[in-house]
Amino acid sequence: MNSVKGVVFDLDGTLVDSSLDFDAMRRDMGLALDSSILEEVERMGGIRAERCRKVLERHELEGARRAVLIEGVASFLQHLDFHGIRKAIVTRNSRPMAELMLSQCGLRFDWMITREDGPAKPDPWSILSICEGWMLRPDQVAMVGDFRFDIECGIAAGARTVFFTRGRDHRSLPGLEKADYALESFSQTKELLAGFGLPG
């Protein structure tokens, strides 16, 4: 298997923690607790859709303002830089909120795709676009995220997939069984790099 030459990260819940309460967001919008928020709002029309977008923006802004860097992320990103690995972000957040989180946590990425840019995860468009821009095959790229949409997006694109479990009960993480790797903590840098075909 070829070494990984590029890594695409989810943002919130993977690199930074904004402590967003998605159930509270759904309740404020009047949505079922098992619904996918962006898709549900997209299907709405008129005044209700506009109201739900405002609820979403309010929750995201509150989360972006309190976002903190997840432990071990800075060191892991430094290791990728040392090995010349390209890095990008694909997020279902809006661009203003994603940029605020990055600024809040002192992170910089050359490439970020947000929900305004095209079809959102789990659609593979974002990863395939990044692969084309990097002139890499999808199997030379890894997708790292904390939710099933990240894994489904990576699989559909043909990329390697890493489910960031962050110490959660594996039974509560649908999609984990489909991922190539389960990452409990970014302190496992050496093991993950080895899985990418890179020295620790």
C-alpha positions as CSV (number, residue, x, y, z in Angstrom):
1,M,0.0,0.0,0.0
2,N,1.3,3.5,-0.9
3,S,2.2,6.0,1.7
4,V,-0.3,8.7,2.5
5,K,0.6,12.0,0.8
6,G,-2.3,14.1,2.0
7,V,-4.7,14.2,4.9
8,V,-8.2,15.7,4.9
9,F,-9.6,16.5,8.3
10,D,-13.0,17.2,9.6
11,L,-12.9,20.3,11.8
12,D,-15.3,20.4,14.7
13,G,-15.0,17.4,17.0
14,T,-11.8,16.3,15.3
15,L,-9.3,19.2,15.4
16,V,-11.2,21.5,17.7
17,D,-14.0,21.1,20.2
18,S,-16.8,23.7,20.2
19,S,-19.0,21.6,22.5
20,L,-21.9,22.0,20.1
21,D,-25.1,20.4,21.4
22,F,-26.8,19.0,18.3
23,D,-29.8,17.7,20.2
24,A,-30.4,21.1,21.6
25,M,-30.1,22.5,18.1
26,R,-32.6,20.0,16.8
27,R,-35.0,20.8,19.6
28,D,-34.7,24.6,18.9
29,M,-35.5,23.8,15.3
30,G,-38.4,21.4,16.0
31,L,-36.6,18.5,14.3
32,A,-36.5,14.8,15.2
33,L,-33.5,13.9,17.4
34,D,-32.2,11.5,14.8
35,S,-32.4,13.9,11.9
36,S,-29.5,15.3,9.8
37,I,-29.8,19.0,10.4
38,L,-28.4,20.4,7.1
39,E,-30.4,18.0,5.0
40,E,-33.6,18.6,6.9
41,V,-33.2,22.4,6.6
42,E,-32.4,22.1,2.9
43,R,-35.7,20.3,2.4
44,M,-37.7,23.0,4.1
45,G,-39.0,26.1,2.4
46,G,-39.9,29.6,3.2
47,I,-40.1,31.1,6.7
48,R,-39.4,27.8,8.6
49,A,-36.2,27.2,6.7
50,E,-35.0,30.8,7.4
51,R,-35.8,30.5,11.1
52,C,-33.9,27.2,11.3
53,R,-30.9,28.7,9.5
54,K,-30.8,31.5,12.1
55,V,-30.9,28.9,14.9
56,L,-28.1,27.0,13.3
57,E,-26.0,30.2,12.9
58,R,-26.6,31.1,16.5
59,H,-25.5,27.7,17.9
60,E,-22.5,27.6,15.5
61,L,-21.4,31.1,16.5
62,E,-21.6,30.3,20.2
63,G,-19.6,27.1,19.6
64,A,-17.0,28.8,17.4
65,R,-16.4,31.4,20.2
66,R,-15.7,28.7,22.8
67,A,-13.7,26.4,20.5
68,V,-10.5,24.9,21.9
69,L,-7.8,22.8,20.3
70,I,-8.1,19.1,20.9
71,E,-5.2,17.6,22.8
72,G,-2.4,16.3,20.6
73,V,-3.6,17.9,17.4
74,A,-0.8,20.5,17.2
75,S,1.9,17.9,17.6
76,F,0.3,15.6,15.0
77,L,0.0,18.5,12.5
78,Q,3.7,19.3,13.1
79,H,4.6,15.7,12.3
80,L,2.6,15.9,9.0
81,D,4.4,19.1,8.1
82,F,7.8,17.5,8.9
83,H,7.0,14.6,6.5
84,G,5.7,17.0,3.8
85,I,2.2,15.7,4.0
86,R,-0.5,18.0,2.5
87,K,-3.4,19.0,4.8
88,A,-6.9,20.2,4.1
89,I,-10.2,20.6,6.0
90,V,-13.6,19.5,4.8
91,T,-16.4,20.6,7.2
92,R,-20.2,20.9,7.2
93,N,-19.8,24.2,9.1
94,S,-20.2,27.5,7.4
95,R,-17.0,29.3,6.2
96,P,-17.3,32.2,8.7
97,M,-17.7,29.8,11.6
98,A,-14.9,27.5,10.4
99,E,-12.6,30.5,10.0
100,L,-13.5,31.8,13.4
101,M,-12.7,28.4,15.0
102,L,-9.4,28.1,13.2
103,S,-8.4,31.6,14.3
104,Q,-9.6,30.9,17.9
105,C,-7.4,27.8,18.0
106,G,-4.3,29.2,16.1
107,L,-4.6,26.8,13.2
108,R,-3.9,27.6,9.5
109,F,-4.7,25.4,6.5
110,D,-4.1,26.2,2.9
111,W,-7.3,24.5,1.8
112,M,-10.7,24.3,3.4
113,I,-14.0,23.3,1.9
114,T,-17.2,24.3,3.7
115,R,-20.9,23.7,3.2
116,E,-21.1,26.8,0.9
117,D,-18.6,25.4,-1.6
118,G,-20.5,22.3,-2.8
119,P,-22.2,19.1,-1.8
120,A,-21.7,18.4,1.9
121,K,-20.3,15.2,3.4
122,P,-21.1,12.3,3.0
123,D,-21.0,13.3,-0.7
124,P,-17.4,12.6,-1.9
125,W,-17.2,15.7,-4.0
126,S,-15.0,17.6,-1.5
127,I,-12.3,14.9,-1.2
128,L,-12.3,14.2,-4.9
129,S,-11.9,18.0,-5.6
130,I,-9.0,18.1,-3.2
131,C,-7.3,15.0,-4.7
132,E,-7.6,16.6,-8.1
133,G,-6.0,19.9,-6.9
134,W,-3.2,18.0,-5.1
135,M,-2.8,15.7,-8.2
136,L,-3.0,12.7,-5.9
137,R,-5.0,9.5,-6.3
138,P,-7.7,9.1,-3.6
139,D,-5.8,6.0,-2.2
140,Q,-2.9,8.4,-1.4
141,V,-5.2,10.5,0.8
142,A,-6.7,9.8,4.3
143,M,-9.9,11.3,5.7
144,V,-9.9,11.8,9.5
145,G,-13.2,12.5,11.2
146,D,-15.3,11.9,14.3
147,F,-18.6,11.0,12.6
148,R,-20.0,8.5,10.2
149,F,-20.4,11.2,7.4
150,D,-16.6,11.6,7.4
151,I,-16.1,7.9,7.0
152,E,-18.8,7.5,4.3
153,C,-17.4,10.5,2.4
154,G,-13.9,9.0,2.5
155,I,-15.1,5.5,1.4
156,A,-17.1,6.9,-1.4
157,A,-14.1,8.9,-2.6
158,G,-11.8,5.9,-2.4
159,A,-9.6,7.4,0.4
160,R,-8.3,5.8,3.5
161,T,-10.5,6.5,6.5
162,V,-9.7,7.2,10.2
163,F,-12.5,7.4,12.7
164,F,-11.5,9.7,15.6
165,T,-13.3,8.0,18.6
166,R,-11.9,10.3,21.3
167,G,-12.5,7.8,24.0
168,R,-16.2,7.3,23.3
169,D,-18.0,4.0,23.6
170,H,-17.5,2.3,20.2
171,R,-21.0,0.9,20.3
172,S,-22.3,4.5,20.1
173,L,-20.4,5.3,16.9
174,P,-22.2,4.1,13.8
175,G,-19.8,3.8,10.8
176,L,-16.8,2.9,13.0
177,E,-16.8,-0.6,11.7
178,K,-16.3,0.6,8.1
179,A,-13.3,2.8,8.9
180,D,-9.7,1.6,8.1
181,Y,-8.4,2.9,11.5
182,A,-9.9,3.8,14.9
183,L,-8.0,6.7,16.6
184,E,-8.6,7.1,20.3
185,S,-6.3,10.0,20.8
186,F,-3.9,12.2,18.8
187,S,-1.2,11.0,21.3
188,Q,-1.2,7.9,19.1
189,T,0.8,9.8,16.5
190,K,3.4,7.1,16.0
191,E,0.8,4.4,15.4
192,L,-1.2,6.5,13.0
193,L,1.8,7.6,11.0
194,A,2.9,3.9,10.7
195,G,-0.6,3.2,9.4
196,F,0.0,5.9,6.8
197,G,3.2,4.3,5.8
198,L,5.3,7.0,7.4
199,P,8.1,6.8,10.0
200,G,7.1,8.0,13.5
